[in-house]
């Protein structure tokens, strides 16, 4: 088979102005106009407003290409569009091939009959995605969220491109994935479906291979290579047999999520031969593993637990949204950095949220390689969908396209029908219309599970997130299935409210913060730097959020001295809130089996729930996540006058160690102390020590006393934590007089920080972005905290003096001083 990448030499034409620009795919109207300096960066200040005008027009994408006799001689010549965004008419040399209306589909057409020798013209007319939904919504008003352009749910296009409560309204148009030309004769490989049967020390790998022309007797060979690249089995498929081909792999190298073992990947190569000549080949990488979801009645309700290779594993991670609102700006490098950030923060799961788009192949490749399990939503979120015949056809085919593309990946853990549609229909005050409910049940509880059962029967299907199993049966039940918990934040409940629930799996909960000053500088002028300014409000998409941040601020911290201190404090609030929930659920490991906070990343520079901002900068929450998702978590559940020290062990082996605890005053003088040896079984959380401090936490001392706990493993400090017994705003923090020194070895910068008094949330900053081994940490007086930076992670070389000069430190005391 001849395959030609068709991304080069395209033109885009604005049909109103008749202006034309050269482009290379993937490309969008916004990216092309930006590259041609025709528009200003829509992410800067309030430029977003221009985008709706751009998106209200139609554009022509076209490509002229030469075809020679060699190509024309093939029986079939097809053109494959891996992603068209969205409403389009495709034609070749004036012959209309098709119209499209689903960005999530992969389209292919035979163009052989229309090709001519010499120059050919391929046209893709892209029509305004705004006009399209306006029309549809006029005829059939469907409920949805109000922060997106009205009617967005009528089109199969990433909802969040129309705006979300963290996303700009930039409903771009384009050809967002590769285009390929393929030419072949007789036959070709269509697809391969792999299933696995795990037995003691053996995996049976079953293959089903489909070819385009089943009547043709070309020879199909399947070959399996182990993770080192050695061939372990090879066989020719007997085409007369309908049974799948089975390879038995003895002593398999299993694939594990990160932290549990290797991410071993086997390779399958399928080749198609005609009269001894290779005519097509297909390669896939798979992992040998089982991932099941246990959803069974138990003493608390009904579980929701991921069982990987037989072990119940607590899922730790966050929700993933599109990485950029302007799709061609994304890249493998950016995605890899984000996944490395996830791994650095001890994630083992990422949930691909249903209001965006299905990620690129490299996203799943990277998750395979790094050991991140993917919770995959189908792309439906927070809305009613009308199952017209055309819509149903379109989403059926979309599901089939995407399942076939993704199903072989080791990382794929679950298919989920939608985000929050069942919950919205029950609890968001929408009319309970029978036609809406009928279409919901049909799509999410009949059509999609049937398609998953047919095309990927080994992956668990869950109808909605959150859900208790479907059928509008109390989707918010805290004891059944998964839960999205938003009472902290949207409901203005205190952080402590998380402790009232023992969810089986919390797949969403979140808290907003502002990004760092550097990120804000990227889209503002100095005069915009006030959170209520027009520009800052443009970059805050949740109307209630600034008020919410200020409310929680008033509950927890002193009033910040300036804008930068406010940004810093907002990140502390976010980090503390999420830590409160996660530590509690991990202390209840077994009953609760997963925590995915909202949200990992941003699609533009904005105030949001993310822990990593648009530029990849870690907020305080991401450093906190690294600690609260540590596989061995030391945590303190503090009461008014008492505390329990817990250790949660996510490893498959028991852990032994020693805990030291010290009750100290604000100058870190020890009031009481103790130590204990601990042993915590595999996959268990244990309350190791209960401490009663009624006598120590008297009227005044309550505001000056903190508890510190240190966990030693193999006589080395493994981690430490502190708690106070009042809100930070009421604690009498003294001036810590932070001292910083810098040292280096070949690989690392070694920064050491010390304080003259107890302080919290010590942040180290520099001009250059640094990813530190720890940040936003607590510090007792006269104790040295060592933080390292890998030199290889820096974008610019630094000398010791440069770094010493550039370093800035602050802590809770500096919110007001
Ligand atoms: C959840 C998500 C998103 C939203 C977020 C914050 O419900 O599913 O729709 O962005 O809350 O409000």
Boltz pocket constraint, residues with backbone or C-beta under 6 A from the ligand:
constraints:
  - pocket:
      binder: B
      contacts: [[A, 164], [A, 165], [A, 166], [A, 355], [A, 381], [A, 382], [A, 419], [A, 420], [A, 484], [A, 508], [A, 598], [A, 609]]
      max_distance: 6.0
